[in-house]
Amino acid sequence: MMTSYNKIAGQDTARIIAISDGVFGVAMTLLVLEIRVPLAEGFTSDKELAHSFLALMPKFLVYFLSFMTAGIFWTGHAAQFRLIEKSDRNLSWINLLFLLFVTLLPFSTAFLGDHINYKFPIGIYWLNIFLMGLLLYINWAYACKHNFVSDETKKQAGPGIRQRIIIAQTLYFFGALLCFISPYLSIGVIIAIQLNYAFVFFSGRKTKR
């Protein structure tokens, strides 16, 4: 009796984790390549060179923003796959779509870095974050629906994972809206949100693992 292709494809969660780590590693490395060293020609003093370096500060700000973004999503993805025990073809493709938006992060970062004084690039950057968050939410919801996560884990960790994604995306949206006041304020608030999620400055609860 022949076995359906769909019953054998995408069964290995280890391969999902492996390609995800690789894509995140490449994407996070590409982020820094948008910060280009000032050309040696044309400088006649340290003051001029320092001025050229300081002109790169917006690029460094956006780089830090995006590195934090990638780090938070990598951590969230890793946390889910610490709990997801099985996989199938559909879950594999959900993750590939998630990684598609991860690979777009260097582009949205470069676009924002080159046009940091405008609102539209922040909208594009927020959309990139939103789509990553949406796919991460779908990934967890699909895994739970198809019993790739134990019942005990669903009860204990499931609500927290969903809530974390929803609240984070709501805060990112609020941060993005602040671009109508100031693009730098918008970026600063999003970074502050990310720092809180990375280091848990404002949480009264600690998860025991």
C-alpha positions as CSV (number, residue, x, y, z in Angstrom):
1,M,0.0,0.0,0.0
2,M,1.4,3.4,-1.1
3,T,2.0,6.1,1.5
4,S,0.7,9.6,0.7
5,Y,3.5,12.1,0.0
6,N,1.8,14.5,2.5
7,K,2.2,11.9,5.2
8,I,6.0,11.8,4.8
9,A,6.9,15.4,3.8
10,G,7.9,18.0,6.4
11,Q,7.8,15.6,9.4
12,D,11.2,16.6,10.8
13,T,11.1,19.6,13.2
14,A,14.9,19.6,13.4
15,R,15.1,20.7,9.7
16,I,12.7,23.6,10.4
17,I,14.9,24.7,13.3
18,A,18.1,24.3,11.3
19,I,17.0,26.4,8.3
20,S,15.4,29.0,10.6
21,D,18.6,29.4,12.5
22,G,20.5,29.7,9.2
23,V,18.2,32.3,7.7
24,F,18.2,34.4,10.9
25,G,22.0,34.2,11.0
26,V,22.3,35.5,7.4
27,A,19.6,38.2,7.8
28,M,21.2,39.5,11.0
29,T,24.6,39.6,9.3
30,L,23.2,41.4,6.3
31,L,21.8,44.2,8.5
32,V,25.2,45.6,9.3
33,L,26.3,45.7,5.6
34,E,24.0,48.7,5.2
35,I,26.3,50.8,7.3
36,R,29.0,51.7,4.8
37,V,32.4,53.0,5.9
38,P,33.0,56.6,4.7
39,L,35.3,56.7,1.7
40,A,38.9,57.7,2.5
41,E,39.0,60.3,-0.3
42,G,38.1,63.9,0.5
43,F,39.0,64.1,4.2
44,T,41.7,66.5,5.3
45,S,41.2,66.3,9.1
46,D,40.0,64.1,11.9
47,K,37.1,66.6,12.4
48,E,35.8,66.0,8.9
49,L,36.1,62.3,9.3
50,A,34.4,62.4,12.7
51,H,31.6,64.5,11.1
52,S,31.2,61.8,8.4
53,F,31.1,59.1,11.0
54,L,28.4,60.9,13.1
55,A,26.3,61.3,9.9
56,L,26.0,57.5,10.1
57,M,24.2,57.6,13.4
58,P,20.7,57.2,11.9
59,K,22.0,54.0,10.2
60,F,23.3,52.7,13.4
61,L,20.0,53.4,15.1
62,V,18.0,51.5,12.5
63,Y,20.6,48.7,12.6
64,F,20.1,48.4,16.4
65,L,16.3,48.4,15.8
66,S,16.4,45.6,13.3
67,F,18.9,43.5,15.2
68,M,16.6,43.7,18.2
69,T,13.7,42.8,15.9
70,A,15.4,39.8,14.5
71,G,16.6,38.7,17.9
72,I,13.2,38.8,19.5
73,F,11.6,36.9,16.6
74,W,14.4,34.3,16.7
75,T,13.8,33.9,20.4
76,G,10.1,33.6,19.9
77,H,10.4,31.0,17.1
78,A,12.9,29.0,19.2
79,A,10.6,29.0,22.2
80,Q,7.8,27.6,20.1
81,F,9.9,24.8,18.7
82,R,11.1,23.9,22.1
83,L,7.4,22.9,22.7
84,I,6.3,21.7,19.3
85,E,7.0,18.0,19.2
86,K,5.9,17.1,15.6
87,S,5.5,18.7,12.2
88,D,3.9,18.2,8.8
89,R,4.1,19.6,5.3
90,N,1.8,22.5,6.1
91,L,3.7,23.5,9.2
92,S,6.9,23.5,7.2
93,W,5.5,25.9,4.7
94,I,4.1,28.1,7.3
95,N,7.6,28.4,8.6
96,L,9.0,29.0,5.2
97,L,6.6,31.9,4.7
98,F,7.7,33.2,8.1
99,L,11.3,33.1,7.0
100,L,10.4,34.8,3.7
101,F,9.5,37.9,5.8
102,V,12.6,37.4,7.9
103,T,14.7,37.7,4.8
104,L,12.9,40.9,3.8
105,L,14.1,42.5,7.1
106,P,17.5,43.7,5.6
107,F,15.5,45.4,2.8
108,S,13.0,47.2,5.0
109,T,15.9,48.2,7.3
110,A,17.9,49.7,4.4
111,F,14.8,51.5,3.1
112,L,14.1,53.0,6.5
113,G,17.8,53.8,7.0
114,D,18.0,55.7,3.7
115,H,14.7,57.6,4.3
116,I,14.5,57.9,8.1
117,N,12.9,61.3,8.1
118,Y,9.8,60.0,6.2
119,K,6.7,58.2,7.5
120,F,6.2,55.8,4.6
121,P,9.4,53.7,5.4
122,I,8.3,53.3,9.0
123,G,5.0,51.9,7.6
124,I,6.8,49.4,5.5
125,Y,9.0,48.4,8.4
126,W,6.0,48.0,10.6
127,L,4.3,45.8,7.9
128,N,7.4,43.6,7.9
129,I,7.2,43.2,11.7
130,F,3.4,42.6,11.5
131,L,3.7,39.8,8.9
132,M,6.5,38.1,10.9
133,G,4.3,38.2,14.0
134,L,1.2,37.0,12.1
135,L,3.1,34.0,10.7
136,L,4.5,33.2,14.1
137,Y,1.0,33.3,15.6
138,I,-0.3,31.1,12.8
139,N,2.6,28.7,13.4
140,W,1.6,28.2,17.0
141,A,-2.1,28.0,16.4
142,Y,-1.6,25.4,13.6
143,A,0.7,23.3,15.8
144,C,-1.8,23.3,18.7
145,K,-4.8,22.6,16.4
146,H,-3.1,19.5,15.0
147,N,-1.8,18.2,18.3
148,F,1.8,18.8,17.6
149,V,1.9,20.2,21.1
150,S,1.0,18.2,24.2
151,D,-2.3,19.0,26.0
152,E,-0.5,20.0,29.1
153,T,1.7,22.5,27.2
154,K,-1.3,23.9,25.4
155,K,-2.9,24.7,28.8
156,Q,0.2,26.0,30.5
157,A,2.1,27.8,27.7
158,G,-0.5,28.3,24.9
159,P,-2.3,31.4,26.3
160,G,0.9,33.1,27.2
161,I,2.5,32.6,23.8
162,R,-0.7,34.0,22.0
163,Q,-1.0,36.9,24.4
164,R,2.7,37.8,24.0
165,I,2.4,38.0,20.2
166,I,-0.9,40.0,20.3
167,I,0.3,42.5,22.9
168,A,3.7,43.0,21.1
169,Q,2.0,43.6,17.8
170,T,-0.4,46.1,19.3
171,L,2.5,48.0,20.9
172,Y,4.5,47.9,17.6
173,F,1.5,49.4,15.8
174,F,1.2,52.1,18.4
175,G,4.9,52.8,18.1
176,A,4.6,53.0,14.3
177,L,1.7,55.5,14.5
178,L,4.0,57.8,16.4
179,C,5.8,58.5,13.1
180,F,3.1,61.1,12.5
181,I,4.6,63.0,15.4
182,S,8.2,62.2,14.7
183,P,9.9,59.3,12.9
184,Y,12.7,59.3,15.6
185,L,10.1,59.1,18.3
186,S,8.4,56.2,16.6
187,I,11.7,54.3,16.3
188,G,12.7,55.1,19.8
189,V,9.4,53.8,21.2
190,I,9.6,50.6,19.2
191,I,13.2,50.1,20.5
192,A,12.0,50.6,24.0
193,I,9.2,48.0,23.5
194,Q,11.8,45.6,22.1
195,L,14.2,46.1,25.0
196,N,11.3,45.4,27.4
197,Y,10.5,42.2,25.6
198,A,14.1,41.2,25.4
199,F,15.0,41.8,29.1
200,V,11.6,41.9,30.8
201,F,11.9,45.2,32.6
202,F,8.2,45.6,33.2
203,S,6.8,42.2,34.1
204,G,5.8,41.1,37.5
205,R,5.7,37.4,36.5
206,K,8.5,35.1,35.8
207,T,8.0,31.9,33.9
208,K,9.6,28.8,35.4
209,R,11.1,26.4,32.8
